[in-house]
Amino acid sequence: MTNLSETADITDLTSLRDALRAFAAARQWQPFHTPKNLSMALIKETAEIVEHFQWATPEESLALTPEKKAAVAEEIADVLMYLVQLADVLAIDPLTAARVKIVKNVEKYPATEPVLQDQS
């Protein structure tokens, strides 16, 4: 991707992956996009999300100002992009991996009936 207008074509994980490939290729960054480097960048960006919520109460974390929400959105974008790049380098389909993991989670953590409080 070399043109900002091309971002409108990013509508799913595959097109995001392709745009990130093109972006890195245009800058000759592929040699640096190893699982080690991408996972380190991913954890750094994830920590930047955490910084926005450090010391906030649960209520404050749910009531972000528009400016704070925009800043968190940028960090979420960074995390998503590094995660997609890491999955690409490792030839892992993130949606397939998520589907498999959800099935495992359903088996590991079965739903329970809600506990009804005594109304007396």
Helices and strands as residue ranges (DSSP letters): G 4-9, H 13-26, G 30-32, H 35-53, H 58-62, H 66-89, H 94-108
